[in-house]
Amino acid sequence: MLLAMGLMFRLLLLVSVLVLSIGLAPLQAQTSDQPTGTIAVSDSAEQDAAIANRIREIFMELDGYEDVTVAVNSGIVTLRGTAIDGPAVTRLNEIAGRIEGVVAIENRVQETTDVARRLDPAVARFRARSEQFINYLPLLGIAVAAFALVVTVGFLIARMKRPWDRIAPNAFIADIYRQVVRLAFILGGLVIALDILGAAALLSTILGAAGIIGLAIGFAVRDTVENFIASIMLSIRQPFRPNDQVEIKGDIGKVIRLTSRATILLSFDGNHIRIPNATVFKSRIVNYSRNDERRFLISLGVAYETDLLHAQDLALQTVASLPFVIDEPAPAVWIEDLGDSAVILNVAGWIRQHETSYLKARSEAWRLCLAAFDHAGIVMPETTLRVVGVGDARDSQPSAPAPASTAVAVGAVTVKVGDVEAAMDKELERIVATERAEKPGGDLLKRDAPEE
């Protein structure tokens, strides 16, 4: 029973709210945009008729109010009928409220539901715009012709080889110059065309939208833009040349080419290494081929009881006597470290790396120095551990051979020196030359480019 009473109460409350909302709606429509000012005491039928006639004349001159009727009684204007849309209905109050003598307005006009009538304004607007477009066709043709002429001239200028290839350090920069010229002439043609059409103000909107889009694209492809800028910088100031042996971020190889996106190396194993130019530009680059002279370094260990002066002199004379070692800079030897069971000697010599293989020269110097030490009786001990108090230390020492003179030892070991020609480097250079010949285009490296 209580549940039924509750439901009835809620239903009555809902009906009351609906009735109040329906009753208040006309009141709000009638009181909006009402005329203001004092109301005259006198009233006349002639004035009401004049007000009604004046409002009808105004509505007859306006489109969309053919079905609106006007009645005036004691200065109160009552409007009935249908209008095209809501703004047209609201506009009735504004028009009627400006008529002198109008006290109040009862606007009972509703929006029409006639489909044909609602479409008439859209059809009229489309017709008017079509006529305007047809009238603009000759002017539009002239604007398009002017735009095409300016763009054609710009593209013809950009295709010329002599000015751009002469002022640009390489083909990549020359192509960038051409792209800038094309873009400048396109913008110039667009400005001229819009000026002919009388819509030059539209250019700022187009440029603003293009700037926003360009900014968004720039953030989206930030790595690509960074790589492109790095390619420009590397092509202008080239830190290496074709066939140079370089080390870039731990990768070592011969330079094949520098493209607009990456630097391509040929490793000593014959593999291609492709490094993005942004990484190359920001990395530490070691160019082993820039200077013809290159130093090799070998380490030798001798026993503590060895005559170190004699050992140093022997190692130095052995390296200096090698035919592939140059006189300037001169070879050198020094004590590098004191190990657990040996004194470490470092021996350095210089070669012309374009003629001599660095690895073979280093290997041959090592072999001959070891042979010279062995011939001179210089012991190169292995790592050993001595146990104190066990056995006789003097009995455990091997007898050293009689030492030979430095000249005899050097002469004995340098009678036959191995081949140290840079055959492997030349083979890699041949492979690089073949790779470059297969794809001649797109390389930004030039022999006569300014060095960094």
Backbone torsions as a table, in degrees:
resi	resn	phi	psi	omega
1	MET	NA	-47.3	179.1
2	LEU	-63.5	-37.5	178.6
3	LEU	-63.8	-40.9	179.0
4	ALA	-65.8	-39.6	179.0
5	MET	-65.9	-38.9	178.7
6	GLY	-63.9	-42.1	178.3
7	LEU	-64.3	-40.9	178.4
8	MET	-63.3	-40.1	-179.6
9	PHE	-64.0	-42.2	179.0
10	ARG	-65.7	-38.4	178.9
11	LEU	-64.7	-43.4	177.8
12	LEU	-63.1	-38.4	179.6
13	LEU	-65.2	-40.8	179.5
14	LEU	-65.7	-42.1	178.5
15	VAL	-63.3	-39.6	-179.4
16	SER	-63.9	-41.5	179.2
17	VAL	-64.2	-41.0	178.6
18	LEU	-64.0	-42.3	-179.9
19	VAL	-63.5	-43.7	-179.6
20	LEU	-65.0	-40.0	-180.0
21	SER	-66.6	-39.4	178.6
22	ILE	-67.6	-38.1	-179.0
23	GLY	-71.3	-30.8	-177.7
24	LEU	-83.4	-21.6	-176.5
25	ALA	-60.6	-49.7	178.1
26	PRO	-62.7	-33.2	-179.1
27	LEU	-63.8	-41.7	179.1
28	GLN	-67.0	-39.7	179.8
29	ALA	-64.9	-36.0	-177.2
30	GLN	-75.8	-30.9	-175.4
31	THR	-88.5	-8.3	179.8
32	SER	-80.0	140.9	178.2
33	ASP	55.4	42.4	178.0
34	GLN	-83.5	148.4	178.1
35	PRO	-64.0	150.6	-179.8
36	THR	-115.3	168.5	179.8
37	GLY	113.6	177.8	-178.7
38	THR	-79.1	151.0	179.5
39	ILE	-99.5	129.2	-178.9
40	ALA	-67.5	150.0	-179.6
41	VAL	-76.8	-41.5	-177.1
42	SER	-79.7	156.8	-179.4
43	ASP	-143.6	141.4	-178.7
44	SER	-144.9	149.1	179.3
45	ALA	-70.7	-34.3	178.3
46	GLU	-60.5	-39.8	179.9
47	GLN	-66.1	-40.6	178.3
48	ASP	-62.8	-41.5	179.5
49	ALA	-66.2	-40.5	178.8
50	ALA	-63.5	-41.4	178.0
51	ILE	-62.4	-44.0	-178.8
52	ALA	-64.4	-43.9	179.9
53	ASN	-63.5	-41.7	-179.3
54	ARG	-63.5	-41.3	179.7
55	ILE	-66.8	-39.6	179.1
56	ARG	-64.5	-40.2	179.0
57	GLU	-62.4	-39.5	178.9
58	ILE	-66.0	-44.8	-179.4
59	PHE	-64.1	-32.1	-179.8
60	MET	-67.3	-29.0	-180.0
61	GLU	-82.6	-13.6	-178.5
62	LEU	-102.7	145.1	178.6
63	ASP	-81.6	142.9	174.6
64	GLY	94.7	0.9	-178.9
65	TYR	-118.7	26.5	-178.4
66	GLU	-66.7	-30.3	-176.5
67	ASP	-94.4	10.6	-178.3
68	VAL	-93.2	128.3	176.8
69	THR	-106.5	149.9	-176.1
70	VAL	-123.8	131.3	174.2
71	ALA	-133.7	134.1	-177.8
72	VAL	-125.6	129.6	178.2
73	ASN	-141.8	114.7	179.6
74	SER	59.3	36.9	178.1
75	GLY	81.2	-0.9	178.8
76	ILE	-94.5	118.8	-176.8
77	VAL	-94.1	126.0	177.0
78	THR	-113.4	122.9	-178.7
79	LEU	-111.1	131.1	178.4
80	ARG	-133.8	160.1	177.2
81	GLY	123.0	-155.1	-178.2
82	THR	-132.8	149.7	175.4
83	ALA	-127.1	171.8	-173.2
84	ILE	-68.0	-46.0	-175.7
85	ASP	-151.2	179.5	-177.7
86	GLY	-62.0	-46.5	177.6
87	PRO	-58.2	-33.7	177.6
88	ALA	-67.3	-36.9	177.7
89	VAL	-65.6	-44.5	179.7
90	THR	-64.0	-34.7	-178.3
91	ARG	-64.9	-25.5	179.1
92	LEU	-59.9	-42.2	179.0
93	ASN	-63.3	-39.2	-179.9
94	GLU	-64.9	-40.1	-178.2
95	ILE	-70.6	-49.2	-176.9
96	ALA	-66.5	-33.0	-178.5
97	GLY	-68.7	-17.4	180.0
98	ARG	-86.1	-10.0	179.9
99	ILE	-75.9	134.0	-179.7
100	GLU	-66.9	135.3	177.5
101	GLY	95.2	-6.5	179.5
102	VAL	-77.5	124.6	-177.9
103	VAL	-92.2	-44.3	-178.0
104	ALA	-153.3	162.7	-177.8
105	ILE	-129.9	128.2	172.5
106	GLU	-109.5	101.1	-176.1
107	ASN	-94.2	104.3	179.1
108	ARG	-110.8	21.2	178.4
109	VAL	-78.0	139.2	-179.6
110	GLN	-118.3	159.5	175.8
111	GLU	-70.1	138.4	-179.1
112	THR	-75.1	150.0	176.1
113	THR	-107.9	7.1	179.0
114	ASP	-74.7	118.1	-175.6
115	VAL	-63.8	-44.7	-178.5
116	ALA	-61.2	-41.3	-179.4
117	ARG	-68.3	-36.0	179.2
118	ARG	-70.3	-29.6	-179.7
119	LEU	-83.8	-16.2	-177.4
120	ASP	-56.9	-44.9	179.4
121	PRO	-63.4	-40.1	179.0
122	ALA	-64.1	-41.6	178.3
123	VAL	-63.5	-40.1	179.6
124	ALA	-65.4	-40.9	178.8
125	ARG	-65.7	-41.8	178.9
126	PHE	-62.9	-40.2	179.3
127	ARG	-65.0	-42.5	-179.8
128	ALA	-64.4	-40.0	180.0
129	ARG	-70.6	-34.5	177.1
130	SER	-64.8	-42.5	177.4
131	GLU	-63.9	-40.0	178.1
132	GLN	-64.0	-40.3	178.7
133	PHE	-64.7	-41.4	179.0
134	ILE	-63.9	-40.5	178.6
135	ASN	-65.8	-29.0	-179.1
136	TYR	-86.2	-6.9	-175.9
137	LEU	-57.1	-46.3	177.8
138	PRO	-59.4	-43.0	178.9
139	LEU	-67.0	-36.9	178.0
140	LEU	-65.7	-38.6	177.5
141	GLY	-62.4	-41.3	177.6
142	ILE	-63.8	-40.9	179.7
143	ALA	-64.7	-43.4	179.0
144	VAL	-64.3	-40.7	178.8
145	ALA	-62.7	-42.4	178.5
146	ALA	-64.2	-42.6	178.0
147	PHE	-61.6	-45.5	-179.5
148	ALA	-63.7	-38.2	-179.4
149	LEU	-65.4	-46.9	-179.4
150	VAL	-63.8	-43.5	-179.3
151	VAL	-65.3	-40.1	178.9
152	THR	-62.3	-43.9	177.4
153	VAL	-61.0	-43.2	179.3
154	GLY	-62.3	-41.8	-179.9
155	PHE	-68.8	-35.4	177.1
156	LEU	-65.6	-40.6	177.4
157	ILE	-65.6	-39.8	-178.9
158	ALA	-68.0	-27.4	-178.9
159	ARG	-78.1	-13.1	179.9
160	MET	-66.7	137.5	-176.1
161	LYS	-88.6	-40.3	-168.6
162	ARG	-61.5	-51.7	-175.2
163	PRO	-68.2	-40.2	-173.7
164	TRP	-75.9	-41.4	178.9
165	ASP	-67.8	-25.2	-179.1
166	ARG	-79.7	-40.2	-176.9
167	ILE	-85.5	-17.7	-178.4
168	ALA	-91.5	144.5	179.4
169	PRO	-70.0	-24.2	178.3
170	ASN	-155.8	176.1	-175.8
171	ALA	-65.1	-32.1	-179.2
172	PHE	-65.1	-46.4	178.4
173	ILE	-67.1	-37.1	176.8
174	ALA	-61.2	-39.4	177.6
175	ASP	-66.4	-35.3	176.6
176	ILE	-65.1	-41.8	176.1
177	TYR	-57.4	-43.8	-179.6
178	ARG	-63.4	-40.9	178.8
179	GLN	-63.8	-38.8	178.3
180	VAL	-64.9	-40.9	178.6
181	VAL	-63.6	-43.5	178.5
182	ARG	-60.5	-45.7	-179.5
183	LEU	-63.3	-40.2	-179.8
184	ALA	-63.9	-41.9	179.8
185	PHE	-71.2	-33.0	176.2
186	ILE	-64.1	-45.4	178.1
187	LEU	-64.5	-40.5	177.4
188	GLY	-62.0	-44.0	176.9
189	GLY	-63.1	-37.1	178.2
190	LEU	-66.0	-41.3	178.3
191	VAL	-63.0	-43.8	-179.8
192	ILE	-64.0	-43.1	-179.8
193	ALA	-63.5	-43.8	179.2
194	LEU	-67.0	-35.1	177.8
195	ASP	-66.3	-37.5	176.4
196	ILE	-64.1	-38.5	-180.0
197	LEU	-80.3	-6.1	-178.8
198	GLY	75.6	25.2	-178.2
199	ALA	-125.4	39.8	-179.5
200	ALA	-64.3	-27.5	179.3
201	ALA	-65.3	-21.6	179.2
202	LEU	-69.1	-20.6	-177.7
203	LEU	-63.6	-39.8	179.5
204	SER	-62.4	-37.9	177.6
205	THR	-65.4	-42.3	180.0
206	ILE	-64.9	-44.7	179.8
207	LEU	-65.7	-37.6	177.6
208	GLY	-63.8	-45.0	177.5
209	ALA	-63.4	-40.6	178.6
210	ALA	-64.2	-37.4	178.4
211	GLY	-65.1	-42.0	178.9
212	ILE	-64.9	-44.1	179.2
213	ILE	-63.7	-42.3	178.4
214	GLY	-62.3	-38.4	178.1
215	LEU	-64.6	-43.4	178.6
216	ALA	-63.1	-43.5	179.3
217	ILE	-65.8	-36.8	179.0
218	GLY	-61.2	-42.3	176.6
219	PHE	-66.9	-35.3	-178.1
220	ALA	-70.2	-36.2	-177.0
221	VAL	-115.5	44.2	-176.8
222	ARG	-60.4	-41.7	-179.8
223	ASP	-64.9	-39.1	179.1
224	THR	-65.4	-41.9	178.4
225	VAL	-64.6	-41.7	178.5
226	GLU	-62.0	-40.7	179.0
227	ASN	-65.8	-37.7	179.3
228	PHE	-66.0	-44.5	178.8
229	ILE	-64.4	-40.2	177.3
230	ALA	-62.4	-35.9	177.6
231	SER	-63.8	-39.6	178.2
232	ILE	-63.2	-46.4	-178.4
233	MET	-64.7	-41.2	-179.9
234	LEU	-68.6	-33.2	-179.4
235	SER	-73.7	-26.8	178.7
236	ILE	-79.1	-50.4	179.1
237	ARG	-115.4	94.9	-171.1
238	GLN	-85.1	118.6	-179.9
239	PRO	-81.8	-3.6	178.9
240	PHE	-152.4	168.5	-179.1
241	ARG	-123.0	168.5	174.6
242	PRO	-60.3	139.6	179.4
243	ASN	75.4	2.6	174.2
244	ASP	-69.9	141.9	174.6
245	GLN	-90.9	117.3	-174.9
246	VAL	-130.0	161.8	172.4
247	GLU	-125.0	120.6	-178.3
248	ILE	-126.6	110.9	177.6
249	LYS	52.2	44.4	176.9
250	GLY	89.9	-12.1	178.7
251	ASP	-94.2	127.2	-178.5
252	ILE	-116.1	136.4	177.7
253	GLY	178.1	179.8	177.2
254	LYS	-89.4	137.6	-178.9
255	VAL	-75.2	124.2	175.4
256	ILE	-90.4	-56.9	-179.5
257	ARG	-160.5	162.9	173.7
258	LEU	-117.5	115.1	-179.9
259	THR	-101.5	-177.8	179.6
260	SER	-73.9	-5.7	-179.2
261	ARG	-123.0	-34.1	-171.9
262	ALA	-149.3	163.1	171.4
263	THR	-104.8	129.2	-174.8
264	ILE	-110.1	125.3	178.9
265	LEU	-113.3	155.3	171.5
266	LEU	-111.6	113.6	-178.7
267	SER	-72.3	167.8	179.4
268	PHE	-69.9	-12.0	173.8
269	ASP	-91.0	1.5	179.6
270	GLY	86.3	13.8	-178.9
271	ASN	-97.2	149.9	175.7
272	HIS	-85.2	134.5	176.2
273	ILE	-119.1	118.4	-178.2
274	ARG	-108.7	115.4	-176.6
275	ILE	-116.2	125.2	177.3
276	PRO	-57.4	142.8	-176.1
277	ASN	-64.4	-29.8	176.5
278	ALA	-62.5	-39.4	177.1
279	THR	-67.9	-41.1	179.7
280	VAL	-62.4	-43.3	-175.8
281	PHE	-65.8	-33.2	-176.8
282	LYS	-93.5	-8.1	-174.0
283	SER	-93.5	166.1	173.0
284	ARG	-79.6	124.5	-177.3
285	ILE	-112.3	125.9	175.0
286	VAL	-109.5	117.3	179.0
287	ASN	-104.0	107.9	-177.7
288	TYR	-81.3	-15.3	-173.8
289	SER	-100.7	-4.7	-175.7
290	ARG	-63.6	-41.9	177.0
291	ASN	-102.8	138.5	179.1
292	ASP	-70.2	-39.4	178.9
293	GLU	-76.8	133.6	179.2
294	ARG	-142.4	140.0	-176.8
295	ARG	-96.2	135.9	169.7
296	PHE	-109.0	156.7	-174.4
297	LEU	-136.8	131.4	175.2
298	ILE	-125.9	151.8	179.9
299	SER	-116.9	135.8	-179.8
300	LEU	-129.4	138.9	178.0
301	GLY	-111.5	131.1	179.2
302	VAL	-125.3	158.5	-178.9
303	ALA	-68.1	158.6	-177.0
304	TYR	-66.3	-31.0	-178.2
305	GLU	-82.7	3.1	-179.7
306	THR	-72.2	147.7	171.7
307	ASP	-72.8	100.5	-173.4
308	LEU	-64.5	-34.9	178.8
309	LEU	-63.9	-42.2	178.4
310	HIS	-65.7	-40.8	-179.6
311	ALA	-65.6	-41.6	178.9
312	GLN	-64.0	-43.9	-178.7
313	ASP	-64.5	-40.8	179.3
314	LEU	-63.2	-46.5	179.7
315	ALA	-62.8	-40.8	-179.3
316	LEU	-66.8	-43.5	-179.7
317	GLN	-67.0	-35.3	179.2
318	THR	-64.8	-46.7	-179.3
319	VAL	-67.8	-40.9	-178.1
320	ALA	-66.4	-26.5	-178.1
321	SER	-83.1	-6.4	-179.4
322	LEU	-71.2	135.3	-174.5
323	PRO	-67.9	-22.8	-178.8
324	PHE	-89.4	-5.8	178.6
325	VAL	-88.5	128.5	-177.2
326	ILE	-85.5	160.8	-177.8
327	ASP	-80.5	-32.4	-179.8
328	GLU	-127.5	121.9	-5.2
329	PRO	-65.3	148.7	-175.2
330	ALA	-77.7	153.2	175.2
331	PRO	-63.8	162.3	-177.9
332	ALA	-148.9	156.0	178.0
333	VAL	-141.9	145.9	178.5
334	TRP	-159.1	159.8	176.4
335	ILE	-83.0	120.4	-175.3
336	GLU	-92.4	-41.4	-173.0
337	ASP	-159.6	159.4	173.1
338	LEU	-108.8	106.5	-178.0
339	GLY	-83.7	-173.3	-179.4
340	ASP	-67.2	-36.8	-177.2
341	SER	-133.0	6.9	-177.5
342	ALA	-152.4	156.1	172.1
343	VAL	-96.6	127.2	-174.8
344	ILE	-92.6	121.5	175.5
345	LEU	-106.1	135.6	173.9
346	ASN	-107.1	130.8	179.6
347	VAL	-121.3	129.8	-177.2
348	ALA	-122.6	140.2	175.3
349	GLY	-140.7	158.2	-177.4
350	TRP	-114.3	143.6	178.8
351	ILE	-133.0	165.7	170.6
352	ARG	-95.7	102.9	-167.7
353	GLN	-70.3	-16.7	176.9
354	HIS	-75.8	-15.6	178.1
355	GLU	-111.8	-29.7	-175.0
356	THR	-116.1	138.7	176.6
357	SER	-73.7	127.5	-179.0
358	TYR	-62.8	-44.8	-177.1
359	LEU	-68.6	-41.9	179.5
360	LYS	-67.8	-39.7	178.7
361	ALA	-62.8	-43.0	179.2
362	ARG	-65.0	-41.9	179.6
363	SER	-64.4	-43.9	-178.9
364	GLU	-67.4	-38.3	177.2
365	ALA	-63.7	-39.3	178.1
366	TRP	-63.6	-47.3	-177.4
367	ARG	-61.4	-45.1	-176.4
368	LEU	-72.6	-33.7	175.9
369	CYS	-66.7	-39.7	176.8
370	LEU	-64.0	-40.8	178.7
371	ALA	-66.4	-38.6	178.9
372	ALA	-66.0	-41.7	177.4
373	PHE	-62.8	-41.0	-179.1
374	ASP	-67.0	-39.4	179.5
375	HIS	-68.1	-33.2	-179.6
376	ALA	-86.3	0.6	178.5
377	GLY	77.4	19.0	178.0
378	ILE	-85.6	121.8	-175.4
379	VAL	-83.3	133.7	173.9
380	MET	-113.3	89.9	-169.4
381	PRO	-71.2	154.5	170.8
382	GLU	-84.8	167.8	178.1
383	THR	-69.8	122.1	-177.7
384	THR	-129.7	161.2	174.7
385	LEU	-121.7	132.5	179.7
386	ARG	-103.6	125.8	177.4
387	VAL	-95.1	114.2	-175.2
388	VAL	-74.7	133.5	175.1
389	GLY	90.3	-1.9	-180.0
390	VAL	-110.5	114.0	178.6
391	GLY	75.0	-176.1	-179.8
392	ASP	-101.1	117.2	-177.4
393	ALA	-63.4	-31.6	-178.1
394	ARG	-70.2	-33.8	179.3
395	ASP	-71.9	-23.7	-177.1
396	SER	-81.9	-12.2	-177.8
397	GLN	-79.1	125.2	178.1
398	PRO	-73.4	151.8	179.2
399	SER	-78.1	128.6	-177.2
400	ALA	-80.9	143.9	177.7
401	PRO	-70.6	161.2	-179.4
402	ALA	-67.7	128.7	-177.3
403	PRO	-71.1	144.3	175.6
404	ALA	-99.2	161.7	179.8
405	SER	-69.8	161.3	-178.1
406	THR	-63.7	-43.9	-177.9
407	ALA	-63.7	-41.6	179.7
408	VAL	-64.6	-43.1	-179.1
409	ALA	-65.4	-42.4	179.8
410	VAL	-65.8	-43.6	179.8
411	GLY	-64.8	-34.4	-177.9
412	ALA	-69.9	-36.3	-173.5
413	VAL	-91.6	-19.5	-177.2
414	THR	-99.4	14.9	177.0
415	VAL	-63.5	-40.7	-179.3
416	LYS	-128.1	112.1	178.8
417	VAL	-104.5	136.4	-178.8
418	GLY	-68.1	165.3	179.6
419	ASP	-74.2	123.3	179.7
420	VAL	-120.1	21.2	179.5
421	GLU	-63.8	144.6	-176.1
422	ALA	-78.4	59.6	-177.6
423	ALA	-69.2	-40.4	-179.1
424	MET	-66.2	-40.2	178.4
425	ASP	-64.5	-39.8	178.9
426	LYS	-67.0	-33.6	177.7
427	GLU	-67.2	-40.8	176.4
428	LEU	-64.6	-39.1	177.4
429	GLU	-62.7	-36.2	177.2
430	ARG	-65.4	-40.8	179.0
431	ILE	-65.2	-41.3	178.9
432	VAL	-63.6	-43.3	178.9
433	ALA	-61.2	-38.8	177.3
434	THR	-64.8	-43.2	178.7
435	GLU	-61.4	-42.3	-178.9
436	ARG	-69.3	-34.2	179.4
437	ALA	-70.9	-30.7	179.8
438	GLU	-69.9	-33.3	-179.4
439	LYS	-129.0	77.5	-176.4
440	PRO	-70.7	-27.6	-177.6
441	GLY	-83.3	156.9	175.2
442	GLY	83.6	3.2	179.2
443	ASP	-92.1	131.4	-177.8
444	LEU	-98.2	-3.7	-177.2
445	LEU	-83.9	137.7	177.8
446	LYS	-137.1	141.9	-179.4
447	ARG	-66.6	-32.0	-176.1
448	ASP	-97.9	15.2	178.8
449	ALA	-72.5	152.6	179.1
450	PRO	-64.1	136.6	-179.0
451	GLU	-82.4	147.5	-178.4
452	GLU	-80.6	NA	NA
